[in-house]
Amino acid sequence: MGLKLPKVHLWDLGGPLAWAYMLAYLAVMLMLPITALLTKASLVPLDVFISRAVEPVALSAYYVSFSMALVAGAINAVFGFLLAWVLVKYEFPGKKWIDAAVDLPFALPTSVAGLTLATVYGEEGILGSLLMKAGLNVVYTRLGVAVAMVFVSFPFVVRTMQPVLQEMEKEVEEAAWSLGASPWTTFTQVLLPPLLPPLLTGTALAFSRALGEFGSIVIVSSNFPFKDLIAPVLIFQCLEQYDFVGATVIGTVLLLISLVMMVGVNWLQSYAQRFRK
């Protein structure tokens, strides 16, 4: 009789085959592209890398990208939290439609999102014409970049907060009220602390999504250097001009800064969880 090999099932999530699939997937889809970019960047001489990374046009693009992404993340943190709170805590007509509309930026192509925003906020748009009369121009400015980033990253905070809010027990609020706590004290001292880690997670995801946005911003912004040019569009412009060194350097800088910020956010999340315990 031959040697019988043990049966390995695909659904055995703890088995070696599942681990092999997981590691192979991470290697191909995540580690290999990052390694390829870093390897390409390592071939650039250090003095050339530094000079290209700190060019005035590159510094301006970094500033616009990160500042507008921070603004978009902050706006989504506030209003995404409020929307998630309303969707979980209250019942009202059209709730299911609003809840479904939250995911629209996930399904909508970014170029279509940019065209939609340009139509709404343009000089002849519904809101754009009113804002133009007030002296506020959205399209082809940094404000338009921020609006596009808010739109594409809007669902992250809402979808991160909703499950946590749904799991919170009503008895916790009632116990705080029975002990004489005001609604504000109940919110800040009882409800908010366990909500901070998922809020940070959703905000970080929204920031990351906003930072990498390209399709909608290239439509609603003028893409002029030192005005509203963002780093992803600058990389595309470098590639159009066959400036592969510049595209590699700028992409590597964005990658390294994003990694540092993500590590910082993860540290804040772990610190908040330890503080809560």
N, C-alpha and C positions, 0 to 999 in steps of 0.2 A: 504494500500500500504506500502511496506517496504521502508526503508531508502535507498536512492540511494547514492552510494559512488562515489566520483569524479573519472573520468577516468584518469589514469596515463599512459602516453606513454613512451616507452623506449627511444624514441628520444627527450624527453623533458629534455635537458641537465641541466636546472635550477631546475628541480623538485626534490623532496625528494628521489625518487628511484635512480636517477642518483648519488646523493650525497652518498646514502647508498652503492651503488656499488663501488664508488670511494674509500670511507673510508675502506670498507671491503678488497678491492684489495690491498691498501697500507698497511693495517694491516697484511694481510697474507703474501704478497710477500716481504715487506720491514721491517716493524717494528717488526714483530714476530721473524724473524731470528736474527736481531740485539739484540733484548731484550733477546733472548735465550742465545746468546753468552755472553752478559754482565752478565746475571744471573749466568751462569756457571762459569764465571771468579770471580764473587763475592764470590763464595764458597771456592775459594782458599785463604788460609791465606795470609795476606799482606806481611809478610816477605818472604814467599815462592814465591809469585808473583813477588816481586822486584828482588829476587835473580835469578829467572829463566829469567826474562825480560832483565837483564843486564849481562847475561852470555857472555863470549867472543865470542862464536860461534853465539849467537843471535845478538850481536852488529855488528859483521862483516856482517851477513846476512842483517840487516837493512841498513847498509851503502851501500852494493852492490845494493840492491833493489832500494833505493831512489836515489842514485847517478846516476845509469844507467837509471832510469826512467826520471830523470831531463835532462840527456843528450838526451834521445830519444825525450822528449817533446820539447827541444830547437831546435833540428834538424828538427822535423816535423813542428815547428812554422815557421821556415825560408823557407824550401823547400815546405811545404804545401801551404804557402801563395803565393809563386812564381808560383806554379802549378795552383792554383785557379785563379790567375791573368791572366796567359796565356790562360787558358781554357775559361775565360769569355771575355777577351779583344781581342782575336785574332782568326782568322779562318785559318785552315790549314788542309791538308789531314790527315786522320786518327784521327781527333779530337774526334769523337764519340767513337772510340775504346779505346783511352786513358782514356776518361771520364768514360767509363764502367769499365776499368781495375782498377780504383781507389778503387772500392768497393770490389775487389777480397779478400783482407784480412778479410772482413766481412763474406764472404761465405766459405772461405777455413778453414777446421778444423785445429786447432792450431798444432796438431801433424803432419799433412801433411806439414804445413808451416815450422815446425822445420826440417822435413826430407828434404824439398826442400832447405832450407838454408844450412843444413849440406852437401848436395850434391854440391851446388854451391861454398861454401866457405871452403870445406874440402881440404885435402892435394891433392886429385886427381881431385878437381873441377875446373871449368873454371876460376873463379877468385881466388880461394884458392891457386892453384898452382903458379899463378903469384905473389900473395902476399907473399907466403912462400919464393919465391926466393928473395924477397925484405926484408926478415926477419920479416914479419908481419904475425902472426898466429891469425886467427879469431875464429875458432871452438875450444871449450873447454877453452875459456878465457872470461874475462869480456867484451872484444870487441864483442864477439859473443852474449853475453847477450844483449848488447846495440843494435846490429843489429837486433836481434829478436824482441826487444821491438819497434824499429822504424818500422819494417815491420807490426806488428799487430796493431799499433796505427796510422798508416799513414793516413787513410781516414778522421779522425775526423776534422783536421784543414781544409782540402780541402772542405769538405761538409759543414762546418760551415761558411766558408768565401764566398763560391760561391753565395748563395742567396743575401748576402749583396752587393757584387760587382755587381750583376745583377740589383739591385735596384738603384744603384748610377746613377745619371743623368749625361750625357755627357756635358750638358750645364754648369755644375759647373766647370769642367776642362777648358772649352772654355772661361768662364768668367775670370778665373784666368790668362789664357794666354793673353787675351785681355788687362788685367791690367798690363802686363809686367812681370808676374811671370815666373821664369824659370821652366823647367820640375821638377827639384829636389825640388824647393820651393813649387810647386803645389802639389807634392806628400806628402811632409812632413807636410805642413801647412794646406792643404785643404782636401786631400784624406785620409791620415793616421789617423787623430784623430777619425773620426767615425768608422774606422775599428778596433781600438784597443779593444773595448769590445768583439766583436765576435772572435777576434784573441786570447784574453785571455781565452774565453770560450772553443774554440777548443783546445788550448794548455792544459788547465786543463783536458779536456776529454781524450786527448792523454796521458797525464801523468797518469791519473787514470787507463786507459786501460793497459798501460805498467806496472804499479806497480802490477797489479793483474794477469799478464801473467804467465802461468805455462807450458802448453802443448808443446810449441815450445822451450822454454828455457831448459826444462829438457832434450832435445835432443842435443842442440848445446853447452851446457855447461858441464863441468866435474862434477858439483855438489859436489865439494870438499869444506869442510869448510875452511874459511880464504883465499879462492881463488876466486871462482865465484859462490858460493852458495847463492841463493836468499831466502828471507823469505818464500814465498809460498812453495818452495821445501823443506825448513827446516820443515815447518808444516807437509808436507806429510811424511817426514822421521820420525818425531815424532809419527805420527799415525801408521806408519809401525812397530814401536817399542813399540806400545801400551802406548806411553807416552802422554796420553790425557791431562795431566796438562800442559806440555810444549807446546803442540799444542794450547791449549786454551789461554795461556798467550801470546804467540807470535801473535796469531790471534787478540787478543784484543788490543795489542800494535799497530799493523798495522791499525786496525779499528780507534782507537783514533787519531793517527797521520794523517790518511787520512781525518777524519772529520775536524780536525783543519786546514789542508791545504785547504780543500774545502771552509770552512768558510772564510779563508783569500782571496782566489781567488774571491769569491762572493763579498767581501768587496772591492777588487780592481776594480771589474767590476762596482759596484755602484758608487765608487769614480770617475772612468773614465767618467761615464755618467753624473754625476753632474758637473764635470770639463768641459765637452763638452758643457753643457747647459749654 
